[in-house]
Amino acid sequence: MKFTIYQESRPGKRPNNEDRLAYCYSREALLMIVADGMGGHYYGEVAAQIAVQTLIETFQREAKPEIADPFLFLQKSMSNAHHAILDFSSDHRLNDSPRTTCVACLIQDNIAYWAHTGDSRLYLLRDGRVHFHTRDHSRVQLLMDQGVINAAQAAVHPERNKIYSCLGGPQQPEIEFSRKTPLEAGDVVALCTDGVWGVLPEEMLATALKSANLIQAVPMLLAQAELRGGPHADNLSIVAARWEDSYVEHPSTAISTQTMSRDTITTKLDEFGRNPAYKSELSEDEIERAIEEIRATIQKYSK
């Protein structure tokens, strides 16, 4: 595999960042994940962390170096994350379970497989245009599907942030899967939260990720999204990968897995509460306790 990848998350104008994102790759497979947590105190962060960490740890166990059944992997991992969040809520006797969106993409053999629940999105960008993006599991999307409102009305609808499917909710999540999607050299796969796509025109996203190095493009897009979000700008997160057969970018930005051993896994996942950009309001003791609780919860599903 040959690809360039970069991820970044910012709190926007919120006091805390409940987004979590990560990527992980073996010699033959790449996994990218974004989650947008919802819940009081630090529990939205916990739900998102459990979701991302569950998928990453499942990948680390099962990428040998490929995933045997990509869609089963995505379904099982997201379902386990959902139940792990419910277990956390039960163990802490929370009145309302924390919840999170989740979108994840697995690429191997030049084919992309993805799944999502909620309104965090995956974009497949080709030739500087949006080739595809996931359909939000939101009230506003349902109104658009029914022809009640159009895209312009949806952008300012008072219920645009209400979703009907997520991990950790009282109902079994609706997990929507892609088709097997072959990738072409130069394609960009970008996963992001609604703090990004909700304020940026699709054309800006597609153009920026086509014309610039991802290490330059992603921070620029986040800065634009925060500016457009104004004084109430939401948390903002993107992980983007450019799929390449050959590179025009500087070699230091590129990843080639050809020389990796079969049993090597590389992971980029910020530990809970330890990324200064998240601006966590927790004390060090609370962070340590939360890390242990998240680890104990996830290990129940490590099979």
Secondary structure as GFF3:
##gff-version 3
##sequence-region A 1 303
A	DSSP	beta_strand	2	10	.	.	.	ID=ss1
A	DSSP	beta_strand	19	25	.	.	.	ID=ss2
A	DSSP	beta_strand	29	38	.	.	.	ID=ss3
A	DSSP	alpha_helix	43	62	.	.	.	ID=ss4
A	DSSP	alpha_helix	70	91	.	.	.	ID=ss5
A	DSSP	beta_strand	99	100	.	.	.	ID=ss6
A	DSSP	beta_strand	102	108	.	.	.	ID=ss7
A	DSSP	beta_strand	111	117	.	.	.	ID=ss8
A	DSSP	beta_strand	121	126	.	.	.	ID=ss9
A	DSSP	beta_strand	129	133	.	.	.	ID=ss10
A	DSSP	alpha_helix	139	145	.	.	.	ID=ss11
A	DSSP	alpha_helix	151	155	.	.	.	ID=ss12
A	DSSP	beta_strand	176	177	.	.	.	ID=ss13
A	DSSP	beta_strand	181	182	.	.	.	ID=ss14
A	DSSP	beta_strand	188	192	.	.	.	ID=ss15
A	DSSP	alpha_helix	194	197	.	.	.	ID=ss16
A	DSSP	alpha_helix	202	211	.	.	.	ID=ss17
A	DSSP	alpha_helix	214	229	.	.	.	ID=ss18
A	DSSP	three_ten_helix	230	232	.	.	.	ID=ss19
A	DSSP	beta_strand	236	243	.	.	.	ID=ss20
A	DSSP	three_ten_helix	251	253	.	.	.	ID=ss21
A	DSSP	beta_strand	254	256	.	.	.	ID=ss22
A	DSSP	beta_strand	266	269	.	.	.	ID=ss23
A	DSSP	three_ten_helix	276	278	.	.	.	ID=ss24
A	DSSP	alpha_helix	284	299	.	.	.	ID=ss25
###
